[in-house]
Amino acid sequence: MIQSFPLSLAFLQTKPDDAALAGLMAFGCVFWILLLLGAMAFPIFCFWRIFTKAGYNGAMAFLWLVPFFGPIVVVCILAFGTWPAGQRY
């Protein structure tokens, strides 16, 4: 004889509420946006400090935001440029 499911497990057979799914998706989108903004802000902060200590204007760190070529330009400026802070009089 086959027994039917007890009434307490009936929630496993229902579909999730659309509003609950929309809320979870909105939370997920906000979470990922904040994570990506943090991942973009951290190298800008680090390069701002490096440019300032090298004697350049710290705002040059915003070159990092230029797609594809920005990080290459930033690293090349720091690697091959003359650092004004290191020059002797």
C-alpha positions as semicolon CSV with decimal commas, in nm:
position;residue;x (nm);y (nm);z (nm)
1;M;0,000;0,000;0,000
2;I;0,136;0,342;-0,098
3;Q;0,113;0,615;0,161
4;S;0,050;0,972;0,062
5;F;0,271;1,257;0,182
6;P;0,185;1,405;0,517
7;L;0,029;1,746;0,514
8;S;0,346;1,907;0,660
9;L;0,544;1,827;0,342
10;A;0,287;1,981;0,111
11;F;0,499;2,298;0,081
12;L;0,757;2,101;-0,118
13;Q;0,506;2,054;-0,396
14;T;0,406;2,419;-0,434
15;K;0,571;2,673;-0,663
16;P;0,770;2,955;-0,504
17;D;0,606;3,294;-0,493
18;D;0,701;3,525;-0,781
19;A;0,744;3,820;-0,546
20;A;0,989;3,624;-0,332
21;L;1,193;3,533;-0,638
22;A;1,193;3,894;-0,755
23;G;1,314;4,007;-0,413
24;L;1,596;3,754;-0,415
25;M;1,700;3,859;-0,764
26;A;1,698;4,227;-0,666
27;F;1,913;4,152;-0,362
28;G;2,150;3,951;-0,579
29;C;2,181;4,234;-0,832
30;V;2,250;4,492;-0,562
31;F;2,505;4,260;-0,401
32;W;2,694;4,208;-0,728
33;I;2,687;4,578;-0,815
34;L;2,837;4,666;-0,476
35;L;3,096;4,391;-0,513
36;L;3,199;4,517;-0,858
37;L;3,217;4,878;-0,740
38;G;3,441;4,769;-0,455
39;A;3,657;4,570;-0,695
40;M;3,692;4,881;-0,914
41;A;3,757;5,120;-0,625
42;F;4,034;4,918;-0,460
43;P;4,292;4,943;-0,744
44;I;4,207;5,311;-0,794
45;F;4,277;5,374;-0,425
46;C;4,604;5,179;-0,442
47;F;4,727;5,352;-0,756
48;W;4,622;5,693;-0,619
49;R;4,857;5,631;-0,326
50;I;5,138;5,511;-0,553
51;F;5,104;5,808;-0,791
52;T;5,105;6,048;-0,495
53;K;5,418;5,893;-0,344
54;A;5,585;5,897;-0,685
55;G;5,524;6,272;-0,714
56;Y;5,250;6,259;-0,976
57;N;4,895;6,385;-0,940
58;G;4,690;6,115;-0,767
59;A;4,398;6,164;-1,005
60;M;4,600;5,984;-1,272
61;A;4,476;5,667;-1,103
62;F;4,141;5,722;-1,278
63;L;4,312;5,617;-1,601
64;W;4,252;5,267;-1,464
65;L;3,885;5,302;-1,563
66;V;3,960;5,328;-1,937
67;P;3,868;4,989;-2,082
68;F;4,147;4,762;-2,210
69;F;4,424;5,024;-2,230
70;G;4,384;5,204;-1,898
71;P;4,561;4,952;-1,674
72;I;4,840;4,914;-1,929
73;V;4,893;5,291;-1,944
74;V;4,897;5,320;-1,565
75;V;5,154;5,043;-1,525
76;C;5,370;5,183;-1,808
77;I;5,370;5,532;-1,656
78;L;5,481;5,393;-1,323
79;A;5,731;5,147;-1,467
80;F;5,900;5,355;-1,736
81;G;5,830;5,716;-1,635
82;T;6,067;5,925;-1,428
83;W;5,934;5,970;-1,079
84;P;5,940;6,339;-0,983
85;A;5,969;6,248;-0,614
86;G;6,295;6,062;-0,678
87;Q;6,473;6,340;-0,869
88;R;6,766;6,519;-0,703
89;Y;6,816;6,894;-0,729
